[in-house]
Amino acid sequence: MMIEKGEPCYPDYEESIMNLSCSIQNYYGIKPLHKTLLQVDEILSHNHKHVIVILLDGLGMNIIEDNFTYHDFLRRHLLTDYSSVFPPTTVASTTSFLSGKSPIEHGWLGWDVHFEQENKTITCFHNTLQGTTEQAAEYNIPRKYLPYKNIVEQINEAGTAKANLIFPFGPEAHSELYDWIGAIKKSISQEGKTFTYAYWENPDHLLHQLGNKDRDVEKVIRDINAALVELCENAKDTVFFITADHGHTAIQNVFLEEDYPNIFNMLERQTSIEPRAISFYVKPEYKDVFADEFNKYFGNDYILYTKEEILKEQLFGDGEPNKNLTGIGDFVAAGISHKTILWNKKQKKFRSHHAGLTKEEMRIPLIWYETKTKKPFLFWYYTIVGIVIFFLIYILMQ
């Protein structure tokens, strides 16, 4: 594969998935920490009984454009494209939506984060030691040091709606697509106002394994589109916002231990965060030369930041850094080409990935569909009768 250096696409923390959350918070009477999205605020002012946010993991704008025409439901109802956060990856992005905070504020930076408090690198969603299935502790390390209250908890505490989460995994898993759709239908069949956040793990799961151009991936994406048509078009008094956490880009894997032993030997521990948003902890004797050595090999493929630079440029967002923020290391490298650095050949390899600073990874869709409850027959009967009487009176008075 030819490696091409692209123009970096930086996150926009005024028009991002985090700001979608801020609009939802504001609608339900919760003061947001950041700007809201004006288009979403206007739609929410229609005061629907049910508000649904559906997040399709990995369905970036490039995946939408490659798989749908303007006749297809998900592309036809595109409201706008907007930004993920940095890194554009599920842990950071979905946590920004669920918390209404930027990654620098909530601290869930990526798949694997080094917790300096315990000198352990943790796979955040699983609470396992990096690269293993071994539980990191009897307690949940990320939640101990980086706790947050999710948007469903916030809304339920505010008492402005009944809010719930729907996932394909966990204690109340809905692992089949139409079972998951059925759970959303059940949520909006309730009396009173509701808010639902529904997360679906595809197409991301298949994109990683099969790549962006595979026919099985296209089929799964079209199945999702068909299921959402049936869901949305049969709902009443409901507004749907359908979005993604990040996009995807085809990659070429390279390996530090086998291919770049001089860089490998400069490091104190295994790289972390993400392969396309890499945190490096460098041995003290190499800190002055690491940047030059790294850029000699990867200057066209990654932008390398010192910890001080990445915080100053607010790449992880603005706001007050989390008091327990950890895992940034001495340097962070953000991918801008297809080349993707893995620790060694034992690490799990993908055909497509995300978390870098390319447009394909950063730009995500915001899709909108709304319905209103049909007026009862008597409403229209009396409305028409009223109009007829008005015109008869008007004619008689002439």
N, C-alpha and C positions, 0 to 999 in steps of 0.2 A: 504494500500500500504506500502511495506517495504521501509524505508528511507535508502538510501545508500549514504555515503559520497564519493564523487568522487575527482579525482585529478583536481585541478584548471587548466583551459585552458586560458592562458592570451592572450590578443590581441597582434598582431605583427604589429607594425606601420611602418614596411618596406615592408610588403607583405599583404596589406589590401585593402578594398574597397576604402579607401581614396587614396591609391597609384594608383588604377585604374583611378581615377579622374585626378591625376597628370599626368599620361600618356596621357590622352585625352587633357588636357591643353597644354602639351608640343607639341603635334602633331599640334595643332592649333595656335602655336606661343605665348602661354601664359606661363610665367615663373612660374613653380610650386613651392610651399613652401616645398615640401617633395620629397622623392625619387619616381621615376617612376618604373613601373613593366617592366623588360627587355623583357619578352615574349610578352607583349602587345605592347611594342615599336617596336619589330621586325615585328609583324603582321601589325601594322599601317604603317610601312615603305613600304608596298605593295601599298599604295597610292590609296585606294578605293575612289570612288566618294562619297559614302554614308557610314556614321558610325552610328550604332544604339547601344545604351545601353538599354537593357530591364532589369528592376528590378522586380522580382517576390517576393513579400513580404512573408517572412517566409520559403522560399524554401531552407533550410539549407542542408548541405551534408547528414545529417541523413535522411532527408525526401527524397532526391534523391535516396539514397541507399536502403531505405525501399520500394520504389514504382516503381523503374525502374531497368530493366536488362541492360546489355551492348548493347543489340540490340535496345533499345529505344533511340530516337533522343537526348534528353537532357543529358542522361548519356554517349551515344556514342561520343558526341562531347565535353566532359569535357576536358578542357585544364589543369586545376589544381584546387585544393582546397586552399583557403586562408582564411584570417582573417576578421572578422567584427571588430568593435571598441568596447570600453567599455563606457557605457553598450551596449551589442548587442541588440539593440531595434530600432524601425523604426525612431523615432525622431532623435536620435544621429547618426545613421548609414547613413540614406539617406541625412541628412544635411552634413555629412562628404563627401559624394560623390558630392553633389551639390556645395559645397563650395571649396572642395579641402583642407579642414582644419580638424584638429583633434578636438574632443569634447572640449578639454580645450581651444582651440582657438576660436571655434564658439559659445560655451556656451549652445547649445541646448542639454541638458544632458539627457532628458527623457520625458515621457508623461506629468508628473506634475512637475513643477519646482517652487520653492519658490523664488519670486523676492523681495529681501530685500529692494530694492529701493521704493517699494509700499506696502510692508508688505502684499502681496497677493501670494497665491499659484495658479499657472495658468496651465491649460491644454493647452500646447503650440500650438498645431496645430489648436485648436478651439478658442483660446483667451477667454476661459470661466473660471470661478472660479472652482477650483478643486471639482469634484464630482457633478457638477451642469450643467445646460444649460444656466446659467446667464452670459451674456457678462461681462468680467472683467473691461472693460473701453470702452469709445467711440473710443479710438485708440487701435492699436494692441500692447500690452505690450511687448511680446517677440521680435517683430520686432523693437520696439523703442529702447530697450536696447541691443539687440543682432542682429543687422542688418548684412546682408552679400549679396554679389552679386553672384547669382548662375551661374553655368557653361554655361548655355544658354546665359545669359546676357553677360558673359565674351567673348564668342566666337563671338556673334553678334557685340560687340564693337570692337573686334580685326579685324573683317571684313574678316576672313579667311574661313567662311562657313556661310550658313544660318542655324541657330539652333532653335529648338523648343522643347517644353515639351508636353507630352501626358499623361493625367490622367483619371481615371474613375470617378472623381468628380471635382467640381469647375465650373467656368463659361463656360468652353468648355468641359463638361464631356462626356466621352465615357464609359458608365456604363455597356454595354454588351460586352462580350469577342470579338465577331467578328466585332462589331463596332469599338472597340479599335484596333484590328488588321487592320481594314480598314483605320484607321487614320494613322497608321504606313506606310501602303502601299502608301497612298497619300503623305506622307512626302518624301518618296524615289522616287516618280515619278517626283519630281521637277528637273528643270535644275540646273546645277552647283553643287558645293559641299554642302552637308548637314550633320548636326549632329542632332540626335534625342535621347532624353531621354524619355523612356516610362515606367511608373510605373503601376503595377497591384496589387491590394489589396489581392488577393488570391495566395497561400492557407492560408495565415495567418488568415484571418477573420474566416474561417471555422475551422482551427486548434484550435483556442482559444475555440470555442463553442463545438466542437465534439471530440477533441483529435486526436492523431497521427494515430490511427489505424482504424478510421471510414471508412466505404465503400464509403460514400458520399464524403469524403475528397479525397480518392483515385480516384474517378470518375472525380472530378474537376481537379485534377493534370493531369490526362490522357487527359482530354479535352484541357488543356493548351498546353500539349505536341503536340497534333495533330494540334492545331491551329498554333503553331510555326513551325512545319514541313512544312505546306502549305505556310506560310509566307516566311521562309528562302529559301526554295528550288526553289521558283519562283522569287526571287529577282535577280537583275543584278548589278554587280559592287558595291557590298555592303559587309561590314563586320559587323557581329552581335557579341556583347558581352552580354551574358545573365548571370545574377547574382542574388544574394539575399542580403537582409540587415542583416539577422540573421537566425538562426535555431529555433527549438522548442524542448521543453522537457515536458514530462508528469509531473504533479505537484500534491501535496497534500496541500490544503490550511489550514492555522491556523490563529487565530484571536487574535490580541493583547488585545483589550478591554475585550473580554469575557474569553480568555484562559490565558492571562499573564498580569493581572491588575497591578502587581507591576512594570513591565516595562512600561506599558501604562501610569501610573501615573507619571513617570519620565520625560515625554515629554512635551515640550512647545506647540507643534502644531502637526497636523496630519503628518504622514510620507509622503515622496514625492520621486520624480524621478520615481522609478518603484518598484513593490513588490519584485523583485529579485535583485534590486540595490537600496537599501533603504537609503535615507537621513534622519538622526535623528537630530532634534533640541532638546537638553536636557536642562532641568531646571538647573540653576546654582548650586543649592545645591546637585545635583546628578551627576555632570560631573565626579567626581573622582571615583564613584562606578558603573557607567553605564556599562562600558566594562565588568567588572567581572560578573555583573548580567546577561547581555545579553549572554555572552559566557557560562554561567552555563546552559542555556536552548538551545542555538543555536550554540554552538561551533563546532558541527559536520555538521552544515547545511549552515553556512555563515562564510565568513572571514570578521571580523570587523576591519575597518581602522579608525583612527582619521583623521580629515581633513588634518593635516600636513603630515601624513604618505601617504595618497592617492595621494597628490600632489608630494611628494618626489619620490614616486615610479612611477609616470607618468602613472597611470592606465588610465587616461582620455587622454593620448597622450602627445607628446612633443610639443615644440613650445611655443610661448609667450602666457601666459594665457590672455583670453579676459579681457579688462579693466573693463567691467561690469559683469564679471563672478559672478554668484550667485547660490544659491541652494544646495551647497554641505553640509551645516550644520556642526554639531560638529563631527559626525561620519557617515560613509557610510558602509553598509553591503552588500557584494556580495555573491549571492547564489552559493553553490557548491553541493547541494543535491536536491532532489525533493521537499523538504519542502519549502513553499512559504508563507511569512508573509503578511497578509492583516490587515488593520486598525481595522475593525470590520466586523460583519456579514452582515451589510448593503452594504458593498462594493461589486462591481460586481465580480463574481467568474468565473474562467475559468478552463478548464480541462487541457490545455496545455499553456505554457508561455515561456518567454525568458527574457533576460537582465542579466542573471547570468554568472558565470565563468565556465560553463561546456562546454565540447567539442561539445555537441549537439547544444548548443546555439551560440557558437563562430565561428565554422567552416562553411564556405559558399562556394558554387561552383563558378567557373569562366568557363563558357561555351563559345565556340568560333565556329563560322561558317562564311565562306566567299565565295563569288562568284565573278567572273569577267565577264564583258560583253563579249558575244560571238563575235569572229572576223567575219566581214562580209565575204560573199562568195568570193568576188574578192580578198580579202587578202589571203585566202587559195589557190585560183586558181593561183595567181601570185607567191606565195611561192613555190608551187609544180612545176610550170613551171621553176622557177629559179633553183631549185634543179636538175631537169632533164637536163637542159642546162649545168649546171656545170659538171655533170657526163659525158655528151657526149663530152664536151671539154677535160676533163681529159683523157677519153679513147682514143680520137683521137691523143692526144699528146704523148701517150705511144709508 
